[in-house]
Amino acid sequence: CMVVPAFVNSHTHLSMACLRGAASKTDFEGNVVEDMFFRFEGNLQPEDVRAFVRMGCWEALLHGVGCCFDHYYFASSLVEAFKDTGMSGVIAPTLQDLEGPGLTLPGCGYEEAFSATLDIHRNEKLRSDYGIVAGFGPHATDTVSSDLWQKIAATAALEGIPIHAHVGQSLEELERCEERHGMTPVEFLRKNQVLESDTNMLLVHSMYVSQSDIHLLSPDRHSLGLCPSSAIQFGFPCDYPAWQKAGLKICLGSDAACSNDSMNVQQEMRSLAGGAVFGVNSSPELRRFTEKGSAKNARLVQQKRNEILKHSSTLNDPFALLETVWTNPGGFASKLPVGKIEKGYLANLLIVDSNHACLWPNLDPFRSLAYADVAHAIEGMCVAGKWVGERGDFTRSVLGSDLYKEHLAEANSRITKLMKRAGYATD
């Protein structure tokens, strides 16, 4: 067996597991966040979120994730769901004061979400007993005002709270920043002293972040929250090799099940490693070859492929990949060190069957952990010093437990009612 750190999922909206499969092809052609997700979320109740987050937590745990950075509404529901399932993590109550469901959902106004963040941060029992700490969760640069961003930046530095936000996640966000402020989302953050704030910040998705924007960021404090599989569905992966070249850390996340269909962050490593070569598909070299053929043009395609691979080659290394789900996010929240098996770190551990068929012959264990499908080989799991399920019968013991069945029944009941309230009910 191998004993390794449990994986860290650096960007989740666990409650949105309830929308897995709900979005159609046409939904993803526009701004699916505003056009569809906001519609559902405007009908949420606190009890719904607790029920749906529990299901998201169970899925994550079954894939070896012991810590999630969750960004969502109804802070107390998030906390209780994490406690219900044994998940540890950094909870960032969503902050919005310009647009979004946070303006209308009861108890989710920006002042209430701000206070809830501080309450979680100052609750030592949550950290010591459950491995739960707080992050500030401003939604994005087009849904949060300058005044609120400045307040978040100042308080985050004073209290030692990390910031977890979507930045440059859509064309609309970029356009609004340029129309309202005459600058990019990253430049807007600099103007409002967010980038200078003495705290860690996770900038998520960042599809519309330019090279000049990247140069404004600090490797000491700023990291990219990258969700490759989700980005493929709702947009496209950002130029993550440029972030790494600039010395910025990459932290992998799965985003929401509604835009990914899986909460298995370990599998995101394969997309990170090989995703860049998909650029060959849209290259002039390949178009020329498909139109005219010939070995000469084929060699140019191969050269383009090698050029792209070289640009992102460091991310093909198993150690570099594992850093994106272990040590890179492990230092994000100073009050919750994870991602290492070391004194002073949270006891989030996986026991992996090194002889399992999905890893065999396991010639390079680190490559297996980065590229293979590890979930099937998990024998046991420990989160915040407590065992999840039974060793040797991990998956079946979780899914067969009375607790899981109780959580599943409530979630099934609530998703049916939510669909009706949102106008998506089917007979």
Secondary structure, DSSP 8 states (H G I E B T S, - for coil): -EEEE-EEEEEE-GGGGGGTTT--TTGGGS-HIIIIIHHHHTT--HHHHHHHHHHHHHHHHHTTEEEEEEEES-HHHHHHHHHHHT-EEEEEEEE-SSSSGGGTSTT-SHHHHHHHHHHHHH-HHIIIII-EEE-BEE--TTTS-HHHHHHHHHHHHHHT--EEEEES-SHHHHHHHHHHHSS-HHHHHHHTTSTTSSS-EEEEE-TT--HHHHTTS-TTTEEEEE-HHHHHHHS----HHHHHHTT-EEEE--B-GGGTS---GGGHHHHHHHGGGGGGGGSHHHHHHHHH--HHHHHHHHHHHHHHHHHTGGGGSHHHHHHTTTHHHHTSSTTS--SS-STTS---EEEE-TTSTTTTT-SSHHHHHHHS-GGGGEEEEEETTEEES-TTSHHHHHHTSHHHHHHHHHHHHHHHHHHHHHT----
